[in-house]
Amino acid sequence: MWVAHSEGGSLNKNLSKSFNRNMNLRPSINDLQILRRDRQNNTARDGAHFIIVLTTSGSYRSQLRDHIQLEISPAQYNARKKMIKKAVTKPDLLWGFVYRDEFHKEKRNSSGTPSLIRQINHDHGSYEEFPCLWFLSGTPFEKGPSDLEAYIALLESGDWPKSRKFKMYTEEKVKQMGKEFETLVKHPGSMQNHQGFISRFSDLLTLFMIRRTSQTDWFGQELVKLPIHESRDIRCALDSKYAANFQEFQAQIREKIEQEFLTNLQRWRDTGSKGTQPVLSVKSLVGASYKARICATFPYLAKLLAENIVDLRWSQILNENWHLNPEDSPYSQHLDAIIGSSKKVVEIEKILDDLKTDVRGNPEKLVILSIAPTVAFILYLVSNR
């Protein structure tokens, strides 16, 4: 969402031309009151309109940008109608506010929204005229500090390195924090190292994030009226008879990934260091631990995996048509052992037995979240046994 205070004459003219009808975007009474206040604060120009545009970064470029360019001098062509000089234009709308919802979907500096905002800042000319930026998300970071680098860079101003409040959170410092986080994931180190990192990352979030919950007051009332939230943390430690095997399984996965990394690194060196240098990233470790995470929920699956009875992938379930004939799957044939190894299933059954009614008198529901479709398949078998 882009909110602009400006004349908007080019927008009316260009839209009228595009749609072959008169377009006259006039401000409402409320808009005029806002503009009157802004003029008193010297933040809006005479004749300015209050315009709100809902768009995406891609549509902004393809559908909107040309409509809000004021032509100062037309393009020039030679006798052969070949352009010899481009038209000179300037933006007719100066954006006062830019809101990006679900900003976590674009994390890189080269992504659509960050690159577009840099272009808009360039069009505005001076830092004093840059739009105010608001980034909204229910999950502002999914992996670590590196998810916030592009947006911290957009917020950063030239005086941050001199500011006691902001100098610890410049783009470069946040990049270093992201690398430190990856190092801690690969090599956990001491609890003191973790606490120091958590403290600094917590300070960053406190400084930049305005947190809103269902109980937060908005305009004198709760954002969403809900009953008091009850939170229960349930610990589901591995059964002792599976714990040793599971730790060995995790170690084998990590060793395999590290060996593959060393092999790729040596191959890269043998080719004269051509191309991108291989790295042992957090993403590769998380991806490799996918099966381990499933086995942590159902430890008996580690045995079936080791015996090549299942590979825990959804693609195997589809290829073998087990989703159509679940009773033919090894998951169904070994279901009692799978369930018996899982303390999470025991806790889920306790929760199901304890379900009541919601504030409207409807039966409560249980929502189970998992990244693995295979887990959903097993839970389907459990619920239908």
C-alpha positions in Angstrom: 0.0 0.0 0.0 1.4 3.4 -1.0 0.0 6.6 0.4 0.9 9.8 -1.4 0.5 13.5 -0.8 0.9 15.4 -4.1 -0.9 17.1 -7.0 -1.7 13.9 -8.9 -2.5 15.8 -12.1 -0.5 13.4 -14.2 -2.4 10.4 -12.7 -5.8 11.9 -13.8 -4.5 12.7 -17.2 -2.8 9.4 -17.9 -5.6 7.3 -16.5 -8.1 9.3 -18.6 -6.0 8.5 -21.7 -5.6 4.8 -20.9 -9.3 4.2 -20.2 -10.7 6.7 -22.7 -12.8 8.4 -20.1 -12.5 11.4 -17.8 -10.8 10.4 -14.5 -10.9 12.9 -11.7 -9.5 11.6 -8.4 -10.7 14.2 -5.9 -9.9 14.1 -2.2 -12.8 13.5 0.3 -13.6 15.9 3.1 -11.6 13.8 5.5 -8.7 13.8 3.1 -8.8 17.6 2.9 -8.8 17.8 6.7 -5.7 15.7 6.8 -4.1 17.8 4.1 -5.0 21.0 6.0 -3.2 19.6 9.0 -0.2 18.6 6.9 0.0 22.0 5.3 0.0 23.6 8.8 3.0 21.3 9.6 4.6 22.2 6.3 4.4 18.6 5.1 2.1 18.9 2.1 2.1 21.2 -0.9 -0.9 23.4 -2.1 -3.3 21.4 -4.2 -2.1 18.1 -2.9 -4.4 15.1 -3.1 -4.5 12.2 -0.6 -4.1 9.1 -2.7 -3.9 5.5 -1.6 -2.8 2.9 -4.0 -2.9 -0.9 -3.3 -0.5 -2.8 -5.5 2.4 -5.2 -5.7 6.0 -4.2 -6.4 5.6 -5.8 -9.9 2.3 -4.1 -10.7 3.7 -0.8 -9.5 6.3 -0.9 -12.2 4.1 -2.3 -15.0 0.7 -0.7 -14.2 1.3 2.5 -12.2 4.7 4.1 -12.5 4.2 5.5 -16.0 0.9 7.0 -15.0 2.5 9.1 -12.3 5.3 10.6 -14.3 5.0 14.2 -15.3 6.5 14.9 -18.8 8.8 17.9 -18.6 10.0 17.7 -22.2 8.9 15.2 -24.9 11.0 12.6 -26.6 12.8 13.7 -29.8 12.9 11.7 -33.1 14.8 12.1 -36.4 13.3 12.0 -39.9 13.4 8.2 -39.8 11.3 8.3 -36.6 14.1 6.9 -34.6 14.3 8.3 -31.0 17.4 10.5 -30.6 16.5 11.8 -27.1 14.4 10.3 -24.4 11.5 12.2 -22.8 12.4 13.9 -19.6 10.0 13.1 -16.8 9.7 13.4 -13.0 7.4 11.7 -10.5 4.3 13.6 -9.9 3.4 11.8 -6.7 5.7 11.9 -3.7 4.9 9.0 -1.4 4.4 9.9 2.2 4.0 6.3 3.5 4.8 2.9 2.1 3.3 -0.2 3.8 4.5 -3.6 2.8 2.4 -6.4 4.3 3.9 -10.0 4.6 7.3 -8.4 4.0 9.0 -11.7 5.1 8.2 -13.1 1.6 11.0 -10.9 0.1 14.2 -11.2 2.1 16.9 -10.2 -0.4 18.2 -6.8 -1.3 17.5 -7.7 -4.9 13.9 -8.7 -4.2 11.0 -6.7 -5.7 10.0 -4.5 -2.7 13.5 -3.5 -1.4 14.7 -2.6 -4.9 11.5 -0.7 -5.7 11.7 1.3 -2.5 15.3 2.2 -3.3 14.1 3.5 -6.7 11.3 5.5 -5.1 13.9 7.0 -2.7 16.0 8.0 -5.7 13.0 9.6 -7.4 12.2 11.6 -4.2 15.7 13.0 -4.3 16.6 13.9 -0.7 16.5 11.9 2.5 14.2 14.4 4.0 11.6 13.5 1.4 11.9 9.7 1.6 8.6 8.0 2.5 7.9 6.6 5.9 8.3 2.8 5.7 6.1 0.3 7.6 6.8 -3.4 7.2 4.1 -5.8 8.5 4.4 -9.5 9.1 3.1 -12.3 11.4 6.5 -14.0 11.0 9.1 -11.2 10.5 12.0 -13.7 10.4 11.9 -17.4 9.8 15.6 -18.4 10.0 17.5 -15.7 11.8 18.8 -12.1 11.7 19.7 -12.4 8.0 16.0 -12.3 7.1 15.9 -8.7 8.3 19.0 -7.4 6.4 17.3 -5.9 3.4 14.7 -4.0 5.5 17.2 -2.7 8.1 19.2 -1.4 5.1 16.1 0.5 3.9 15.5 2.1 7.3 19.2 3.0 7.9 20.2 6.6 7.5 23.6 8.2 7.3 23.7 9.2 10.9 23.2 5.7 12.3 26.9 5.0 12.8 27.1 8.1 15.0 24.0 7.3 17.0 24.3 5.5 20.3 20.9 4.0 19.8 21.3 2.7 16.2 25.0 2.2 15.6 24.9 -1.5 16.8 22.2 -2.2 14.2 23.5 -0.9 10.9 23.2 -3.1 7.8 26.7 -4.3 8.2 26.2 -5.1 11.9 23.1 -7.1 11.2 24.9 -9.0 8.5 27.6 -9.9 11.1 24.8 -11.0 13.5 23.4 -13.3 10.8 26.8 -14.9 10.2 27.2 -15.3 14.0 23.9 -17.0 14.2 24.9 -19.5 11.4 28.1 -20.2 13.3 26.2 -20.9 16.5 23.9 -23.3 14.7 26.9 -25.2 13.2 29.1 -25.0 16.3 26.8 -24.4 19.4 29.7 -23.5 21.8 28.9 -22.4 25.3 25.7 -21.2 26.9 27.3 -17.8 27.4 27.8 -17.4 23.7 24.1 -18.1 23.1 23.0 -15.8 25.9 25.1 -12.9 24.5 23.7 -13.4 21.0 20.1 -13.7 22.2 20.4 -10.5 24.2 21.7 -8.5 21.2 19.1 -9.9 18.9 16.3 -9.2 21.5 17.5 -5.6 21.7 17.3 -5.3 17.9 13.7 -6.7 17.8 12.7 -4.4 20.7 14.1 -1.3 18.9 12.5 -2.0 15.4 9.4 -4.1 16.0 6.1 -2.7 17.2 4.4 -5.8 18.5 0.7 -6.3 18.3 -1.4 -9.2 19.8 -5.1 -10.0 20.0 -5.1 -8.2 23.4 -3.5 -5.0 22.2 -5.8 -2.0 22.4 -6.5 -0.4 19.0 -8.6 2.8 19.0 -9.9 2.1 22.5 -10.8 -1.6 22.1 -9.2 -5.0 21.7 -8.1 -5.8 18.1 -9.8 -9.2 18.4 -12.1 -10.2 21.2 -10.9 -13.6 22.4 -11.1 -15.5 25.7 -8.0 -15.4 27.8 -5.2 -17.4 26.1 -3.9 -20.5 27.8 -0.5 -21.6 26.8 1.0 -25.0 27.9 4.4 -26.2 27.0 4.5 -30.0 26.8 7.9 -31.7 26.9 8.0 -34.9 24.9 11.4 -36.4 25.6 12.6 -39.4 23.6 12.1 -42.8 25.2 15.4 -44.0 26.6 15.3 -47.1 24.4 15.3 -44.9 21.3 17.4 -42.0 22.5 20.9 -43.6 21.8 19.9 -44.8 18.4 18.4 -41.4 17.5 21.6 -39.5 18.5 23.6 -41.9 16.4 21.2 -41.3 13.5 21.6 -37.5 13.9 25.4 -37.8 14.0 25.4 -39.9 10.8 23.3 -37.2 9.0 25.6 -34.4 10.1 28.7 -36.4 9.1 27.2 -37.2 5.7 26.5 -33.5 5.1 29.9 -32.4 6.2 31.6 -35.0 4.1 29.6 -33.9 1.0 30.6 -30.3 1.7 34.3 -31.3 2.0 34.1 -33.3 -1.3 32.4 -30.3 -3.1 35.0 -27.9 -1.7 37.9 -30.1 -2.9 36.2 -30.4 -6.3 35.9 -26.6 -6.5 39.6 -26.2 -5.6 40.6 -28.8 -8.2 38.9 -26.8 -10.9 40.9 -23.7 -10.0 38.3 -22.1 -7.7 35.9 -21.5 -10.6 32.3 -20.6 -9.8 30.8 -20.1 -6.4 32.7 -21.5 -3.4 30.6 -24.2 -1.6 29.5 -23.3 1.9 28.2 -25.4 4.8 25.0 -23.3 5.3 22.3 -23.5 7.9 19.8 -24.2 5.1 21.7 -27.4 4.1 21.9 -28.6 7.7 18.2 -27.9 8.3 17.3 -29.6 5.0 19.4 -32.7 5.9 17.7 -32.9 9.3 14.3 -33.2 7.7 14.1 -36.9 8.2 15.6 -36.7 11.7 12.8 -34.3 12.7 10.2 -36.8 11.5 12.0 -39.6 13.4 12.0 -37.4 16.5 8.2 -37.4 16.5 8.0 -41.2 15.6 11.3 -42.8 16.7 10.4 -46.2 15.4 10.6 -44.8 11.9 14.4 -44.7 12.3 14.4 -48.5 12.2 12.2 -48.6 9.1 14.4 -46.0 7.4 17.6 -47.9 8.2 16.0 -51.1 6.8 15.0 -49.2 3.6 11.3 -50.1 4.2 10.4 -46.4 3.9 12.3 -43.3 2.9 9.9 -40.8 4.8 9.4 -38.8 1.6 5.9 -37.8 0.4 7.0 -38.7 -3.2 7.4 -42.4 -2.1 3.8 -42.4 -0.7 2.5 -41.0 -4.0 4.6 -43.3 -6.2 3.5 -46.4 -4.3 -0.2 -45.2 -4.2 -0.2 -45.5 -0.5 -2.3 -42.3 -0.3 -5.0 -44.2 -2.2 -4.5 -47.5 -0.4 -3.1 -46.6 3.0 -3.6 -50.1 4.4 -1.0 -51.4 2.0 1.7 -49.0 3.3 4.4 -50.0 5.8 3.2 -47.0 7.9 -0.1 -48.8 8.4 1.4 -52.3 8.8 3.8 -51.0 11.6 1.3 -48.4 13.0 1.2 -49.8 16.5 5.0 -49.7 16.8 5.1 -46.2 15.3 2.5 -45.0 17.8 4.0 -46.8 20.7 7.3 -45.0 20.1 5.8 -41.5 20.0 5.1 -39.6 23.2 3.6 -36.8 21.1 0.8 -39.0 20.0 0.1 -39.9 23.6 -0.1 -36.1 24.5 -2.3 -35.5 21.4 -4.8 -38.1 22.6 -4.9 -36.5 26.1 -5.7 -33.1 24.5 -8.4 -34.7 22.3 -10.0 -36.3 25.4 -9.9 -32.9 27.2 -11.5 -30.7 24.4 -14.4 -28.6 25.5 -16.4 -25.9 23.7 -15.4 -22.5 22.5 -16.8 -19.1 23.4 -19.7 -19.6 20.9 -20.5 -23.1 22.3 -19.0 -24.9 19.3 -16.8 -28.0 19.9 -13.1 -27.0 20.2 -10.8 -28.1 17.4 -7.2 -29.3 17.5 -4.8 -27.9 14.9 -1.6 -29.8 14.3 1.1 -28.0 12.3 3.9 -29.9 10.6 6.3 -29.2 7.7 6.2 -32.9 6.7 3.3 -34.3 4.6 4.4 -37.7 5.8 3.5 -36.8 9.4 0.0 -35.8 8.2 -0.3 -39.2 6.5 0.6 -41.0 9.7 -1.8 -38.9 11.8 -4.5 -39.7 9.2 -3.8 -43.4 9.9 -3.9 -42.8 13.6 -7.2 -41.0 13.5 -8.8 -43.7 11.4 -7.5 -46.8 13.1 
